[in-house]
Amino acid sequence: MDESGKPQDPQESGPDRPPQPPERTPDGHRAPSQGTQVTPDTQDPGPDGTAPETPGPQGTGPQTPAPKPAAPKAPGGGILMGRPFGVPVYVAPSWFLVAALITWVFGGQLERVLPELGAARYLVSLFFAVAFYASVLIHELAHTVAALRFKLPVRRIQLQFFGGVSEIEKETESPGREFVLAFVGPLLSLVLAGVFYVGMRLVEPGTVPGVLLAGLMISNLIVAVFNLLPGLPLDGGRMLRAVVWKLTGKPMTGTVAAAWVGRALAVTVLIGLPLLTHTGALGRAPEEIGGADSLTDALLAAILAAIIWTGAGNSLRMARLRERLPGLTARTLTRRAIPVEHDTPLSEALRRANDAGARALVVVDRQGFPTALVREAAIVGIPEHRRPWVAAGTLAQDLKDGMRVAAELAGEDLLEYLRATPATEYLVVEPTGEIYGVLSTADVERAFVAAMARTS
């Protein structure tokens, strides 16, 4: 690459130009050379979004310890509230907006039911908003506990504008487990609704506790019923997916069916909710409904419909992507690499790499043991006239735990491994510990984007 970061023409580059792709033998394989056998970053992605598989010899360098999984880092996404069962719970900034909205709306209801509260009604309303989202958290914890029971990693729970979400990082392996995992959330919401109903019967009606318990009972009942609607991305959609999966034996068929039912639900909500309000089917006489109420209901219906429609589409797209992910392997995306010592001039290191048909540099110690990876971005930033005076090792990133990747790692396991230890380059090793090459995050991202583009 030149100083601008653009690849140079192989016919115009100088003796210390960046390494170019290796030549191939007449049968399409790489010509053997000193260094490890990897795939160059200039190859076009294959049909599944990965670089084509290229057979080659085992690494010739010294052995390096087999990679150990790095401890995953907790993602961001709001204010960390705690780690029940070891899973971080975040409150998104949008929650404060919906909490304020609930406080205002419920406060208006309290003004009619308990006018003697005065301004204190908003404190009661705020308590209701917090209690309601505590119920939502319990709903999500039900999903989380079930996932952990099935040995499925849960990245986080996030409370946001329209409820909560449990980010379960892997799919279940059977339709039965999928059904259970989806059903436990609405089931616990129904249980909470029952508990609040019993509490409401035990207190005096028309009091603050009675009104709060009634509100929590109704809200949890709505959450349960809404989530049981049989369309993705709702829990009922996942239950429908599990049923179709069980009947057909094909999880993708279940996803397609549940996603299209979800889209049909979105259209139904968009049209049906304002219609039900206008006809008084929701308990309010048509003459009591003003223009502002109709506009509010229509806006709410549009937002809910958009969320369901978008979620159904995303579920379908992610399912298609998961079908392609197994083809995304560390081996097929790895770049050929050569070993260099720390004090090797950058120009000399690049010349050797080019002669070997390599596109990555591994810094080794006197015994040939890998200690660091030269960063491609750092090479680009060094003008050619300075490269003879810059040691390759000064542009390298030390190898840390999690930066050694098994060559056979693939699909979601590969993405999760890289996400646990963010870096620009990784050392790829064989099961025997021999060096295979260097994996660039940029290559993985390009392959992932290509796979996503083929699912849209």
Secondary structure, 3 states (H helix, E strand, C coil): CCCCCCCCCCCCCCCCCCCCCCCECCCCCECCCCCCCCCCCCCCCCCCCCCCCCCCCCCCCCECCCCCCCCCCCCCCCEEEECHHHCCEEECHHHHHHHHHHHHHHHHHHHHHCHHHHHHHHHHHHHHHHHHHHHHHHHHHHHHHHHHHCCCCEEEEEEECCEEEEEECCCCCCHHHHHHHHHHHHHHHHHHHHHHHHHHHHCCCCCHHHHHHHHHHHHHHHHHHHHCCCCCCCHHHHHHHHHHHHHHCCHHHHHHHHHHHHHHHHHHHHHHHHHHHHHCCCCCCHHHCCHHHHHHHHHHHHHHHHHHHHHHHHHHHHHHHHHHHHHCEHHHHCECEEEEECCCEHHHHHHHHHHCCCCEEEEECCCCCEEEEECHHHHHCCCHHHHHHCEHHHHEEECCCCCEEECCCEHHHHHHHHHHCCCCEEEEECCCCEEEEEEEHHHHHHHHHHHHHCCC
